[in-house]
């Protein structure tokens, strides 16, 4: 593999006037990767009890990540393969699954894991870009250690908004003696890093401070905002909550189009997050199912105004399926 450098430190080039756009930086970094297409990277998969090809991709992704976290790796892999064409983040999980495949040699595991991660990184996924930093920082998954290339992937992940990458960059730049960039990225992280920023400023002269201010202003125009990252997380949550409901009570969301289902989950999630009576993700999902059952009966008032339903919500002894079954009984009795 070869790669193109304008200067050893990408953001120093911004200060010194090297005319390289963010798009060119991305293209140059992608040139260090092997040639890949979605078809060449993604294997075929068999449907299973949890995932069918026709299912909405966000539910497939949510089910896949849930099964992965439950250590049901075989079923998780199929779900994530079905989801991957529309959800690049699925490749990060597929990379982790490949690492665990004891039926393959270490070399084959490394190659498969790296290709999943590299493909997602080529599609600007901050999770995969962060993973590429770790790979090149230590030299793993069959590639040689390359700290400078690692830094470039870390910078790209940071540009795409990942706060862990941004934090790592602050320390990396300070360790390299680049206080200008270290302070600028610390400011991108926010006011909660005020003490760190004060310590950096004490080590800098007026010229460095001015250069850091200039770099910070440029970064604010280039870095994916916290608001955008939050919105992305909320969109992912729509799929995750849809998946939680699908796994617990598959018929709960029947009769909704994809757009209707996503809007319903978005609406009820917003309400649930602002309700002090709802304290856990399981309770959020149950609240969504209760609300869906009530609306099918034509009820538009908040279901938690019903004391029986509120008691069911707070009964930690019940599974989601059991709780929804009890809630359905209460709703049917109250609104025949």
N, C-alpha and C positions, 0 to 999 in steps of 0.2 A: 504494500500500500504506500501511496505517496500523498502528501497534502501540501497545500500552498499557504505560505505565511506572508502577510504584509509586514508585520513586525512580530517579535516574540509575544508581546502582550497586545491583544486585540484592542483594548480600550485605550491604551497609550497611543495607538494610532489615531484615535479620534482627536486627542489633544494635539498631536503633532501634525495633523492635517493630511494623513494618508487617505486618499479618496476611495474608501471602500464602504459601500452601502451595507446595511444589515442583510439585505437580500443576497448580495455577493458573498458576504461572510458565510451565510448559510449554504450557498452553492459550493463554496470552496471546501467547507467542512463535509458536506455530503460526498464530495469527490474522494474523500478518504475511505469511503465505505465500499464494500463489494457491490457489484451490479445486482440489483434485486427488483423483482416485481411481486405484487401481492400473490399472484398465482404460484410463483416459484418458492415463496416462503411458507405459505399456508397449506397444511396438509388437508386431506379429506377427513371427515369425521362421521361417526354413526349417531343417529338420533338415540336418545335414551328416555328414561321415565320422566326426566325433568325438562328436557329441551328438545324442541322440534324445529326444523328449519324455517317453518312458516311464522314462528313467533316473532314479535317485535324485538328489534335488536337490543334496545335498552333493557328489556326484561331478560333476554338471553345473557347479557353482560352482568346484570345484577344477580341472576341465578348462578352464573359461573363463579363470580367472586364469593358468593355465599358458600357454595359447595367447596371452593378452595379453602376458605377459612375454617370449614368443618372437616378438612382433610379428606374429602371425597374427591381426590385428584383426577381419577379417571373420568368421572362424569363432568367435573368442572372443565376439563380440557375440551370435551366436545362442545359444551355450551359456549366457551370462549372462542373456539374456532368459528362457530356460527356467527358470533357477535363481531369478530375482529374486522371484517370489511368496513363496518361503520363505526367501530370503536377502537381507535389505535391503542388505548390504554390496555385493551385485552392482551396485546402482545407482551406487555410487562409481566402479566401473570403467566402467560404461556412460557416465557423465558424461565420463570421460577419453577414451573412444572417440569420443564426440560432438565433443569439442574438436578431434579430428584429422581429421574428415570433410571432406576438401577438395572433395567434390562438392556441398557445400551452401554457401550464403552465410555470412558471419560472423554475421549476425543470427540465422539459423536455427540455426547451431551453438551460439551462446550460449543461445538459448531452450531447445533440447533438453537441453544440458548442465545448465543451471540447474534445469530441471524434474526431471531425474533426481536431482540432489543434494537439491533441496528436498523431494522426496517421501521420500527416505530419512531426511532430517533430521526430517521430521514423524513418522517412526516410531521416533525416538529412537536413531538410529544415530550413534555418536560420531564415526565417520569423516566422515560427511556433515555433521554439526554443525561439525566442525573446518573442513571445506571452506566452509561458509557464513560462518564467521568470516573466512576469507581473501577471499572474494568481497566482503563488505561492508567489509572493512578497506581495500581498494584501489579498490573500485568496478569490478567486472568482470562478465562474462557478461550484459551488458545492464542491470545494476542500478546505481543511484547509490551512491557511497561514503557509508557511514553508520557511523562508528566506534563509536557507542553501541550500535547494533543488532549490530554485529560483536562487541562485548564480550559481549553477552548470549548469543550463540551459542557463544562461547568458554567462557563459564561453564557452559553446558549440556553441552557436550562434556566439560569437566573433571568435572562432576558424574557423568557416565556413565563415568568412570574412565580417560579417555585421558591418559596422562602428559605427552604433548607439549602438550596444552591446559593442563594444570595448570602446567607449567613456564612457558608463555607468560603465563598469568595472573599468576604471581608477579612477573614483570618489568613487566607492564602496570600492575598495582596500585601497584608501587613508583614507576613513572614518573608515575602520577597522584597520588602523595602519600598513597595509602591503605596505610600500613604495616601496619595492623591486618589487612587481608585478605591482603596480601602474605605476612606471616609465617605466617598460618593455612594458606595453600595450600602454602607451602614445607614446613611440617610434614606435610601430607598426602603430599607426595612422599617423605618418609622421612628417616632419619638420614643418608643420604648427602649431604643438603643442609645438614649441621650448620654448616659455615662460613658459608654464606649466611644461615642463621637467626641466628647470633651477630652478624653485621654488621647485620642488621635490628634486632635487640634493642637494640643500642647507640644506635640513632637514636630509640628510643621511650621514653616516660615510663611510669610505673606504671599510669596509667589505660588507656593504649593496650595495654599488655601484658595487662592483665586482660580487656579487650574482645577481644583476639586469642585468648586462651585460651578464652573463651566461644564465639567463632565456630568455633574448631578443634573443640571438642566437638560442636557442631551438625553440622559438616561430616562428622565421622567417622560420623555416623548417616545421612547423606544420600549421600555419595559411594560409587559402586560400588567395592567392595574390590579390592585387588590379587589376592586369591585368586580372586575371581569373574572378573576379567579373564584370569587365567592359565587358568582352567577354560574360558573362552570360546575362548581361543587353541588349547587342546588339542582342543576339539571341532572347530574349524576345521581343525586338522591332520589329524583323522580323514578329512575329506573330501579334503584335499590329497593325503595319502598314497594314499587309495583311487584318486584321479584319476591319480596317477603310475603306479600299478600298472595301471590300466585302459588308459592310453596305451601302456605298454610291452608288457604281456601281457594282453590283454583277458579271456582265459579264466581267469586265475589265481584270480579270486574267484568263479567259477561255483559254483552249488549252495548259496550262502549267501543267507539272507533279509537284508533291510536291517539288522535288529537284530543278526543273527549276524555280519554283515560288520563293522559298526561296533564291536561288542564285541571281535572278533578284532583289528582294527586298534588299538583302544584298549589291549588287553592287550599286544600285541607292541611297540607304541610305548613303553609304560612299561618293558618289559624292555630294549629297545634303547637307550633314553636312559641306562640305568644300566650299560650294558656298555662298558667302556673299549676293546674291540676294534672298536666301531662308531663311526666318526668323521664321517660325512657323511650328508646326507639321502638320497643315492642308496643308501648302504649300509643305511640303515634300511629303505628300500623293498625292497631285495633280501633282507634278513633276513626281512622279512614274507613274501615270496614263497617263500623256502626253507622257512620254517616251515609255511606252508600246504601245500606239496607233501609235506613229511614227515608231517604229521598225516593227510593223506589216505591215507598208507601205514600209519597206526596208530602212528607214532613220536611219543613224547611227550618224549624227551630233547632237550636244546638242540642244534640243528643245528650250532652252531659248535664243538661238541666233535669234529666230524669235520674233520680237518686239510685234506682236499681242499676242502670247502665253505668253510672259513675262507680258503684261498688264493684261491678264486674271489671271495669277498667283497672281498678287498684288491687284486684285479686291476683297476686303473684303465683299462686299455686296452679293456675290454669295455663294450659298451652294457648297459643293464639287461636288455634282451631276450636278448642273447647270454649274459650271465652266468646268467640264470635257466635258459636252455636247457642250459648246461653243468651247472648245479646239479641240474637234473632228471635228467640222465644219471647223475650220481654217486648220487643218491638211488635211482633205479631199479636201479642195479647193486648197491648196498649192501643194499637192502631189496626184493628181487624179489617 
